[in-house]
Amino acid sequence: MDVTPTETSKNTEPLFWQQARRHLVRYGGAGDKQFVPLIVERAQGSFVYDADGRPILDFTSGQMSAILGHAHPEICEVVAGQMGTLDHLLSAMLSRPVVALAKRLAEVTPGALQCSLLLSTGGESNDAAIRMAKVATGKYEVVGFAQSWHGMTGAAAAATYSAGRRGHGPSAVGSLAIPAPQAYRPQFERGGVYDWQAELDYAFALVDRQSSGSLAAFIAEPILSSGGVIDLPPGYLVALKRKCEERGMLLILDEAQTGVGRTGLMFACERDGVVPDILTLSKTLGAGLPLAAVVTTADIEEQCHRNGFLFYTTHVSDPLPAAVGLKVLEIVERDRLADRAAAAGAHLEAGLRALQQRFDCIGDVRGRGLLLGMEIVKDRQGKESAPELGVRITRRCLELGLSMQIVQLPGMGGVFRIAPPLTVSDSEIDLALDLLGQAIESSV
């Protein structure tokens, strides 16, 4: 059924779009298509509903965040109760939810991570983590992946390379990048086999040549989501941590999208047994509400404090989002949602691979748990990018009632980031696969 908004659709309300065009800053970069041509009125579970009351299956969990689905009743109860009791404080004051969440994070995060700074967004938490690494080490150079996305604020933007580099002037002094390991499009091969270790060795040899001797930190996502859902190969994080230790660098892991159960483990770094020096959480920790955390060791916290670490923001240690974070962790653990993500992810991946057998334009399926990527190409053999096809599939998915997001990056095909809520049902996964198949079939 074609459900493109018609002239009689409430989604085409002239006054709404006139006011949107007149009063909103367009924040999505260059191009004509800034906003999805829908008016979203409400959301529940795995669905959002437009102005016509049409259900749209949300397979991006909002902005990759709503791991408990929309309007989870227990989260709604916490928000209502905390809002009526204690929502915001002077940043120098503490409340019980803040201390309780910091304690809980110390219990669930790996290794000796035990001290938390509670903030609002992923960019803000990465900014704080980078500042913390600089203050702790007394150095200033920060290395990241050339396909990374860590945020749009200050230091986080300087460590972001997948987009947003042009037109903003120079980045922070000491910003360096290395290529992310891509098994689907390998740049280093030995005997026809991808050799990520050789690639990593070469990359750090270049870092050493460029460095002024002031390497403070490496910041990495275990799965580069906006970079095309690039999953670091098993063993890569171990080797990366070793490279950092050899140079006196701290390892910052940005688990904004991979943390709190999404990959089938509470934290993606647990697969490799790697404990970062600093862990950042955001998106999934608040399940869609603005909450972020920087978690580090007592030794690094003490070193930062002695050296005058300053990150005093309006909403640091706010009680309302802290109470939400506590409830999110409780639900994820109580309902075994990390295990559910592993099982549901396997079901979803199997369905995507079945579609890959039907359609030659699906070049690769990759990822972990309920963070999967599907790369669209002209044909599997050539692996050539097919941006127009990706746009057509995205548009057709929405017409059929499935919200999907595709990222287009130089050097690869368009990649769908597929990240439904951890609460998604098997029947909802099957519906999404059916709609996706219809969208591809009518677009190729």
C-alpha positions as CSV (number, residue, x, y, z in Angstrom):
1,M,0.0,0.0,0.0
2,D,1.4,3.4,-1.0
3,V,1.0,5.7,2.0
4,T,2.8,8.8,0.7
5,P,1.1,11.8,2.2
6,T,-1.6,13.1,-0.1
7,E,-3.0,16.6,-0.3
8,T,-5.6,15.6,2.2
9,S,-3.1,14.2,4.7
10,K,-2.7,16.0,7.9
11,N,1.1,15.6,7.4
12,T,1.0,18.2,4.7
13,E,-0.6,20.9,7.0
14,P,0.6,24.1,5.3
15,L,0.9,26.3,8.4
16,F,3.1,23.7,10.2
17,W,5.6,23.5,7.4
18,Q,5.5,27.2,6.7
19,Q,6.4,27.9,10.4
20,A,9.1,25.1,10.3
21,R,10.7,26.7,7.3
22,R,10.6,30.1,8.8
23,H,11.7,29.5,12.3
24,L,13.9,26.4,12.5
25,V,17.6,26.3,11.9
26,R,18.5,23.5,9.4
27,Y,21.0,21.4,11.2
28,G,21.4,18.4,9.0
29,G,24.1,19.7,6.6
30,A,23.8,20.6,3.0
31,G,21.0,19.4,0.7
32,D,17.3,20.1,0.1
33,K,15.9,17.3,2.2
34,Q,16.3,18.4,5.8
35,F,13.4,16.8,7.6
36,V,11.2,13.7,7.0
37,P,7.9,14.9,5.4
38,L,5.8,13.8,8.3
39,I,4.4,15.3,11.5
40,V,5.0,12.9,14.3
41,E,2.3,13.1,17.0
42,R,3.1,10.3,19.4
43,A,5.1,7.2,20.0
44,Q,4.5,3.9,21.8
45,G,6.7,0.8,22.0
46,S,8.5,0.2,18.7
47,F,6.2,2.5,16.7
48,V,5.9,6.2,16.1
49,Y,2.6,7.6,14.8
50,D,2.2,10.4,12.3
51,A,-0.5,13.1,12.0
52,D,-2.8,10.7,10.2
53,G,-2.5,8.1,13.0
54,R,-0.4,5.8,10.8
55,P,2.0,3.5,12.7
56,I,5.6,3.6,11.5
57,L,7.9,0.9,12.8
58,D,10.9,2.7,14.4
59,F,14.1,0.8,13.5
60,T,16.5,3.5,14.6
61,S,15.2,3.7,18.2
62,G,14.7,7.4,17.8
63,Q,18.2,8.8,17.5
64,M,19.7,5.3,18.2
65,S,18.7,5.8,21.9
66,A,15.3,4.5,22.9
67,I,16.4,1.0,23.9
68,L,13.3,0.4,25.9
69,G,11.0,1.6,23.1
70,H,8.9,4.7,23.4
71,A,6.8,5.7,26.4
72,H,7.9,2.8,28.6
73,P,5.5,2.9,31.5
74,E,8.2,2.6,34.2
75,I,10.2,5.4,32.7
76,C,7.1,7.6,32.4
77,E,6.4,6.9,36.1
78,V,10.0,7.8,37.2
79,V,9.9,11.0,35.1
80,A,6.5,12.1,36.6
81,G,7.5,11.3,40.1
82,Q,10.9,12.8,40.1
83,M,9.7,15.9,38.3
84,G,7.3,16.5,41.1
85,T,9.9,16.0,43.7
86,L,13.4,17.1,42.6
87,D,14.4,17.7,39.0
88,H,17.3,20.3,38.9
89,L,19.8,21.7,41.3
90,L,22.7,24.0,41.7
91,S,25.6,22.0,40.2
92,A,27.5,22.1,43.5
93,M,24.6,20.3,45.2
94,L,24.1,16.5,45.3
95,S,21.0,14.3,45.4
96,R,20.4,10.7,46.1
97,P,19.6,9.7,42.5
98,V,23.0,11.1,41.4
99,V,25.0,9.2,44.0
100,A,23.0,6.0,43.5
101,L,23.5,6.1,39.7
102,A,27.3,6.7,40.1
103,K,27.4,3.7,42.5
104,R,25.4,1.5,40.1
105,L,27.7,2.4,37.2
106,A,30.7,1.4,39.2
107,E,29.0,-2.0,39.8
108,V,28.1,-2.7,36.2
109,T,31.0,-1.3,34.2
110,P,34.1,-3.5,33.7
111,G,37.3,-3.5,35.7
112,A,38.2,-0.7,38.1
113,L,36.0,2.0,36.5
114,Q,34.3,3.5,39.5
115,C,34.0,7.3,39.3
116,S,31.3,9.0,37.2
117,L,30.6,12.4,35.9
118,L,26.9,12.7,34.9
119,L,26.1,15.0,32.0
120,S,23.5,15.4,29.2
121,T,24.7,14.4,25.8
122,G,27.3,12.2,24.0
123,G,29.2,15.1,22.6
124,E,29.4,16.7,26.1
125,S,30.6,13.4,27.7
126,N,33.3,13.0,25.0
127,D,34.4,16.6,25.5
128,A,34.7,15.9,29.2
129,A,36.6,12.6,28.6
130,I,39.1,14.3,26.3
131,R,39.6,17.1,28.7
132,M,40.1,14.6,31.5
133,A,42.7,12.7,29.5
134,K,44.6,15.9,28.7
135,V,44.5,17.0,32.4
136,A,45.5,13.6,33.7
137,T,48.4,13.1,31.3
138,G,49.6,16.7,30.9
139,K,49.6,16.1,27.1
140,Y,47.3,17.4,24.3
141,E,47.3,15.1,21.2
142,V,44.2,13.0,20.6
143,V,43.9,10.3,18.0
144,G,40.7,8.9,16.5
145,F,39.4,6.9,13.6
146,A,38.9,8.6,10.2
147,Q,35.3,7.3,10.1
148,S,34.4,8.4,13.7
149,W,31.5,10.4,15.1
150,H,31.9,11.6,18.7
151,G,29.8,14.7,18.7
152,M,29.5,18.2,17.5
153,T,30.9,20.1,20.5
154,G,34.5,21.4,20.8
155,A,36.9,18.6,21.4
156,A,34.3,15.9,20.4
157,A,33.9,17.6,17.0
158,A,37.7,17.8,16.6
159,A,37.8,14.0,17.0
160,T,34.9,13.5,14.6
161,Y,36.0,12.7,11.0
162,S,33.0,11.0,9.3
163,A,31.3,14.4,8.7
164,G,31.3,18.0,9.8
165,R,34.9,18.9,9.0
166,R,34.3,21.5,6.3
167,G,33.6,25.2,6.8
168,H,34.2,25.4,10.5
169,G,37.8,26.5,10.6
170,P,40.7,24.6,12.2
171,S,40.2,21.8,14.6
172,A,41.9,21.6,18.0
173,V,45.7,21.4,17.7
174,G,46.9,17.9,18.1
175,S,43.9,16.2,16.4
176,L,45.1,13.0,14.5
177,A,43.3,10.2,12.7
178,I,44.0,6.7,11.5
179,P,41.8,4.5,9.2
180,A,39.2,2.2,10.8
181,P,39.6,-1.5,10.0
182,Q,37.1,-2.4,7.3
183,A,36.9,-6.2,6.6
184,Y,34.4,-5.6,3.7
185,R,36.8,-3.1,2.0
186,P,40.2,-4.0,3.3
187,Q,43.2,-1.8,2.5
188,F,45.8,-4.2,3.9
189,E,45.9,-7.8,2.7
190,R,48.4,-10.6,3.1
191,G,47.9,-13.7,1.0
192,G,44.4,-12.5,0.1
193,V,43.4,-12.2,3.8
194,Y,42.7,-8.9,5.5
195,D,45.6,-8.0,7.9
196,W,44.2,-5.5,10.3
197,Q,47.3,-5.8,12.6
198,A,49.6,-4.6,9.8
199,E,47.2,-1.8,9.1
200,L,47.2,-0.8,12.8
201,D,51.0,-1.0,13.0
202,Y,51.4,1.2,9.9
203,A,48.8,3.7,11.2
204,F,50.6,4.1,14.5
205,A,53.9,4.5,12.7
206,L,52.4,7.5,11.0
207,V,51.0,8.8,14.2
208,D,54.5,8.6,15.8
209,R,55.9,10.5,12.9
210,Q,53.3,13.3,13.2
211,S,53.2,13.5,16.9
212,S,55.1,16.2,18.8
213,G,55.6,13.8,21.6
214,S,52.4,14.8,23.4
215,L,50.0,11.9,22.8
216,A,47.3,12.1,25.4
217,A,44.5,9.7,24.3
218,F,42.9,7.5,21.6
219,I,39.1,7.8,21.4
220,A,37.2,5.0,19.7
221,E,33.8,3.5,19.3
222,P,33.8,-0.4,19.5
223,I,31.4,-0.2,16.5
224,L,31.7,2.9,14.4
225,S,28.0,3.5,13.8
226,S,27.8,6.8,11.8
227,G,31.0,5.6,10.1
228,G,29.1,2.8,8.4
229,V,28.6,0.3,11.3
230,I,32.2,-0.8,11.2
231,D,32.7,-3.5,13.9
232,L,36.3,-3.6,15.2
233,P,37.6,-7.1,14.6
234,P,38.0,-9.5,17.6
235,G,41.4,-8.7,19.1
236,Y,41.6,-5.2,17.6
237,L,40.8,-3.4,20.9
238,V,43.4,-5.5,22.7
239,A,46.0,-4.4,20.2
240,L,44.8,-0.8,20.3
241,K,45.0,-0.7,24.1
242,R,48.6,-2.1,23.8
243,K,49.5,0.7,21.4
244,C,48.2,3.3,23.9
245,E,50.0,1.8,26.8
246,E,53.3,1.8,24.9
247,R,52.9,5.5,24.3
248,G,51.6,6.5,27.7
249,M,48.2,7.3,26.2
250,L,44.8,6.8,27.7
251,L,42.1,4.8,25.9
252,I,38.7,6.4,25.8
253,L,35.9,4.2,24.6
254,D,32.7,5.9,23.4
255,E,29.9,3.4,24.0
256,A,27.1,5.9,23.2
257,Q,25.4,3.5,20.9
258,T,26.9,0.1,21.9
259,G,26.5,0.4,25.7
260,V,23.7,-0.8,28.0
261,G,23.0,-4.1,26.3
262,R,22.6,-3.2,22.6
263,T,25.3,-5.6,21.2
264,G,24.3,-8.6,23.4
265,L,26.6,-7.6,26.2
266,M,26.2,-4.9,28.8
267,F,29.2,-3.1,27.1
268,A,30.6,-3.9,23.7
269,C,34.2,-3.8,25.0
270,E,33.5,-6.8,27.2
271,R,33.7,-9.1,24.2
272,D,37.4,-8.4,23.9
273,G,38.1,-8.3,27.7
274,V,39.3,-4.7,27.3
275,V,38.8,-2.1,30.1
276,P,39.2,1.4,28.9
277,D,40.8,4.1,31.0
278,I,37.7,6.3,30.4
279,L,34.3,5.0,29.3
280,T,31.6,7.4,27.9
281,L,28.0,6.6,27.8
282,S,25.0,8.6,26.6
283,K,22.1,7.7,24.2
284,T,21.2,4.3,25.6
285,L,21.8,5.2,29.2
286,G,18.9,7.5,29.2
287,A,16.8,5.4,26.9
288,G,16.0,8.5,24.8
289,L,16.2,11.1,27.5
290,P,19.2,13.4,27.8
291,L,21.7,11.6,30.1
292,A,25.4,10.9,29.6
293,A,28.2,9.7,31.8
294,V,32.0,9.7,31.9
295,V,33.2,6.7,34.0
296,T,36.9,6.4,34.9
297,T,39.2,4.9,37.6
298,A,39.8,6.4,41.0
299,D,43.5,7.0,40.1
300,I,42.6,9.0,37.0
301,E,39.9,10.9,38.9
302,E,42.4,11.8,41.6
303,Q,45.1,12.9,39.1
304,C,42.5,15.1,37.3
305,H,41.4,16.6,40.6
306,R,45.0,17.4,41.6
307,N,45.6,19.0,38.3
308,G,42.5,21.2,38.4
309,F,40.0,19.4,36.2
310,L,37.1,21.7,35.5
311,F,33.8,20.7,33.7
312,Y,31.1,22.7,35.5
313,T,28.0,22.7,33.4
314,T,24.4,23.8,34.0
315,H,23.0,20.2,34.1
316,V,25.9,18.3,35.6
317,S,24.6,15.9,38.3
318,D,20.9,16.7,37.7
319,P,18.6,14.4,39.7
320,L,15.8,13.9,37.1
321,P,17.9,12.2,34.4
322,A,20.0,10.3,37.0
323,A,16.8,8.7,38.3
324,V,15.9,7.7,34.8
325,G,19.3,6.2,34.3
326,L,18.9,4.1,37.4
327,K,15.6,2.8,36.2
328,V,17.0,2.0,32.7
329,L,19.8,-0.1,34.2
330,E,17.3,-1.8,36.5
331,I,15.0,-2.8,33.6
332,V,17.8,-3.9,31.3
333,E,19.3,-6.2,33.9
334,R,16.0,-7.4,35.4
335,D,14.5,-8.2,32.0
336,R,17.8,-9.7,30.6
337,L,17.6,-7.3,27.7
338,A,21.3,-7.8,26.7
339,D,20.5,-11.5,26.2
340,R,17.3,-10.5,24.3
341,A,19.4,-8.2,22.1
342,A,21.7,-11.1,21.2
343,A,18.8,-13.4,20.4
344,A,16.8,-10.8,18.5
345,G,19.9,-9.6,16.7
346,A,20.6,-13.1,15.5
347,H,17.0,-13.3,14.2
348,L,17.3,-10.0,12.5
349,E,20.7,-10.7,11.0
350,A,19.4,-14.0,9.6
351,G,16.6,-12.2,7.9
352,L,18.9,-9.6,6.5
353,R,21.2,-12.3,5.1
354,A,18.2,-14.0,3.5
355,L,17.4,-10.7,1.8
356,Q,21.0,-10.5,0.7
357,Q,20.6,-13.7,-1.1
358,R,17.6,-12.3,-2.9
359,F,19.0,-8.9,-3.8
360,D,22.5,-8.3,-5.4
361,C,22.4,-4.7,-4.2
362,I,23.0,-5.8,-0.6
363,G,26.8,-5.9,-0.4
364,D,27.4,-6.6,3.2
365,V,25.6,-7.3,6.5
366,R,27.6,-6.6,9.7
367,G,27.4,-5.6,13.3
368,R,26.5,-7.1,16.6
369,G,23.3,-7.7,18.5
370,L,20.7,-5.0,17.7
371,L,23.2,-2.7,16.0
372,L,23.5,-4.0,12.5
373,G,24.5,-2.4,9.2
374,M,23.4,-3.3,5.7
375,E,25.6,-1.8,2.9
376,I,23.8,-1.0,-0.4
377,V,25.9,-1.2,-3.6
378,K,25.3,-1.4,-7.3
379,D,26.2,-5.1,-7.3
380,R,28.0,-7.3,-4.8
381,Q,30.9,-8.1,-7.1
382,G,31.9,-4.5,-7.8
383,K,31.0,-3.1,-4.4
384,E,30.4,0.3,-6.1
385,S,28.4,2.9,-4.1
386,A,24.8,3.3,-5.1
387,P,23.6,6.5,-3.3
388,E,20.5,7.1,-5.4
389,L,19.3,3.5,-4.8
390,G,19.9,3.9,-1.1
391,V,17.8,7.0,-1.1
392,R,15.0,5.3,-3.0
393,I,14.9,2.4,-0.6
394,T,14.8,4.7,2.4
395,R,11.9,6.7,0.9
396,R,10.0,3.5,0.0
397,C,10.5,2.1,3.5
398,L,8.9,5.1,5.0
399,E,6.0,5.0,2.6
400,L,5.4,1.4,3.7
401,G,5.6,2.2,7.4
402,L,9.3,1.5,8.3
403,S,11.7,4.2,9.5
404,M,15.2,3.4,8.5
405,Q,18.3,5.6,8.3
406,I,21.1,5.4,5.7
407,V,24.5,7.0,6.0
408,Q,26.4,7.9,2.9
409,L,30.2,8.1,3.3
410,P,33.1,8.4,0.8
411,G,34.7,5.2,-0.2
412,M,31.7,2.9,0.7
413,G,28.1,2.3,-0.3
414,G,25.2,3.7,1.6
415,V,24.9,1.8,4.9
416,F,21.6,1.4,6.7
417,R,22.0,1.6,10.5
418,I,19.5,-0.8,11.9
419,A,18.9,-0.5,15.6
420,P,15.4,-1.3,16.9
421,P,14.6,-1.1,20.7
422,L,15.9,-4.0,22.8
423,T,12.2,-4.6,23.6
424,V,11.4,-5.3,19.9
425,S,9.3,-8.5,19.3
426,D,10.1,-11.2,16.8
427,S,6.9,-10.4,15.0
428,E,8.0,-6.7,14.7
429,I,11.3,-7.9,13.3
430,D,9.5,-10.1,10.8
431,L,7.3,-7.1,9.8
432,A,10.4,-4.9,9.3
433,L,12.1,-7.5,7.1
434,D,9.0,-7.9,5.0
435,L,8.6,-4.2,4.5
436,L,12.4,-3.8,3.8
437,G,12.1,-6.6,1.2
438,Q,9.2,-4.9,-0.5
439,A,11.0,-1.5,-0.5
440,I,14.1,-3.0,-2.1
441,E,12.1,-5.0,-4.7
442,S,10.2,-1.9,-5.8
443,S,13.4,0.3,-5.8
444,V,16.0,-1.7,-7.8
